[in-house]
Amino acid sequence: GDTVKVGQLIGEAGGFVSAPVYASISGTVASVDNFMKFAGNYVKSITIASDGRNEPLETLTPPDVHDLESFLHAVNDSGVVGQGGAGFPSAVKLVVKDLDQIEAIIINGAECEPYVTSDTRTMLDRTDEVWEGILMLQEYYRAKRIIIAIEENKPECIQRFRALCENTQGIEVAALPHMYPQGGEKMQVKAVTGREVKPGGIPSGVGCNVVSTRTAYAIYQACYEGKPVIERIVTVAGSALKAPVNALTRVGTPFEYLAEQCGGFVKTPRKIVLGGPMMGICATSFEAPTIKGTAGVLFFTEEEDRHVEHPTCIRCGKCITVCPMNLEPVFMYMYYNKGDFEMMQKYHITDCFECGSCAFNCPARMPLTHAFKTAKLMFQAKAAKEKAAAEAKAAKEAQK
C-alpha cells in the first residue's frame, strides 16, 4: 500500500556480502511476498504497481566522495553490483587490506558472448561517464596500471578510449584478440598481464582487480549523480523475436514486457536465456523479471535446441582440450554422477566458471556445464548441512 518513488530504498542489505535494492519505478507497493525468480526458485520480492509518472525521489543527491572510504560507502549505498553477470557486490570486491597489493585494475570490456552487446553500447553511448568511473578507481586505488581490455572486433570503442588515454598517465587500452571466453575474470588477468590465478584463488591474489565497463558506469552514477542501480542496458534478441534491440531497461521488468516492446515474436520461443547462450541460465517463466546483472534476455526457438535423450560419453577428450581452466570435465562429470564429493574436489569442480566450452564442443551433447552448476549447489547445501549440525551439537553441549 505504500507509495514509492524512483530511487527510493525499498530493501536494505542483509549482510556484508549483500547490496540494497531501490525502486526502479514510482507507484504503489502491490505486494511483499515470495516471487518466482528466473531460475524457478522463489525469493522475497517487492512488486510495484506503476503509476506511469516515474517520479524521482527528491532527496537523491550526489554523495561527498573525497577518499577511499567515502568512495566505497557511495558504491555500497547505491547498490552497485558486478554487472558483467555475476552480481557480486562491488563495494565488497573493491575492499582491499593493502592498496599496494593491487598493481593493476583491469576494466573488462571484452564482451565475448554471442548476441550480447549491452556493454559495447554502454562504451559507445556513455563513453565519458565510463571514463569518469575509471578515473575514480585510479584516484582512490593508486594502481600502477589501469588497463581497459577491449576485443579487436570493437574498433570504435578502442579508438574512443585510446583518445582519452593520450593525455592521462597510467591508463592504457589493450586490444585483445576476438575469442571466447575472454570475458571471464581469470581469462582477462591472463590475457592482459600474463599472470595465472591459481585454483581456488581470486585476481587480487596476483595483484589485479577486474571491473566491468558497465560497473564503471554505475560507479560514476553513484558518485557523481547519487543515482542507485535501477536500470541497465539489456540486449533483447534471439531467433524468436521480431525486432532485437539493446534496451535501457528498469531492474524488475518482466520478460514478457520486453518482448512486447520488441514487437512480439515471429515464432513461439522454446527457451528464454538470461545472459548469453554459452554461460546463460534458462528462465522458467515469462513473468520473471530482469535483475541488476541481466546483460541479455534471449528468446530462442526449437531450432536451436541441441538437447538429446540419454547422451553417452564417447571418451573423445574434446572437453579437456577446450577447457580454458585446464580442468578435466569428463572426470568431473563422472564423479558428479556418483555424488563423490572428495573426488569432485580433487578434480577442482568448483574452479569451473561455467563458460560452457566443454558442453558446446561435446559431440555426445553431454550436459556438462549444467552438471557443474548443480555440483556447486550440492557443495553449498553440504556445507550448510554440516554447519547446522555443528551448531546443533555445540548448543547441545552448552546445555549440558
Sequence and secondary structure as in RCSB ss.txt:
>XXXX:A:sequence
GDTVKVGQLIGEAGGFVSAPVYASISGTVASVDNFMKFAGNYVKSITIASDGRNEPLETLTPPDVHDLESFLHAV
NDSGVVGQGGAGFPSAVKLVVKDLDQIEAIIINGAECEPYVTSDTRTMLDRTDEVWEGILMLQEYYRAKRIIIAI
EENKPECIQRFRALCENTQGIEVAALPHMYPQGGEKMQVKAVTGREVKPGGIPSGVGCNVVSTRTAYAIYQACYE
GKPVIERIVTVAGSALKAPVNALTRVGTPFEYLAEQCGGFVKTPRKIVLGGPMMGICATSFEAPTIKGTAGVLFF
TEEEDRHVEHPTCIRCGKCITVCPMNLEPVFMYMYYNKGDFEMMQKYHITDCFECGSCAFNCPARMPLTHAFKTA
KLMFQAKAAKEKAAAEAKAAKEAQK
>XXXX:A:secstr
  EE BT EEE   SSS   EE SS EEEEEEEEEE TTS EEEEEEEEE SS  B TT       SHHHHHHHH
HHTT B TTTT  BHHHHT  S GGG  EEEEEE   SSS  HHHHHHHHSHHHHHHHHHHHHHHH  SEEEEEE
ETT HHHHHHHHHHHTT TTEEEEEE S TTTTSHHHHHHHHH     TT  GGGGTEEEEEHHHHHHHHIIIII
   S EEEEEEE TTBSS EEEEEETT BHHHHHHHTT BSS  SEEEES TTT EE S TT B  TT  EEEEE
 GGG    SS       HHHHH TT   HHHHHHHHHHT HHHHHHTTGGG     HHHHH TT   HHHHHHHH
HHHHHHHHHHHHHHHHHHHHHHHH 
